Amino acid sequence: MPFDIDIHSIAANPKKAEPGHFRYDFRYLPALTSELETKAAGARELSFLWQPIAAVKEASLQCLIRKAQLHAII
């Protein structure tokens, strides 16, 4: 289940013949209980980084961390 969902509008792009539309971003809060070996899944490369909560510097992620702490999720 997503931890945070963001919805925002994307303007039409005439060069690509794309109409205006909405973009939905889903953020998840995974937790590990042991070491994890990561591998690419098929032809699609996945980009992610596991790090301690105290090392997170991005403001939007810090906001999610505070929200999770407030609700005793982490």
TANORMO-V126495 format. One line per field, one symbol per residue. ss: DSSP state (h for helix, s for strand, l for the rest). Layout:
ss = ???
//
This chain:
ss = lllsssssssllshhhlsllssssssslllllllllllllsllsllllllllhhhlllhhhhhhhhhhhhllll
//
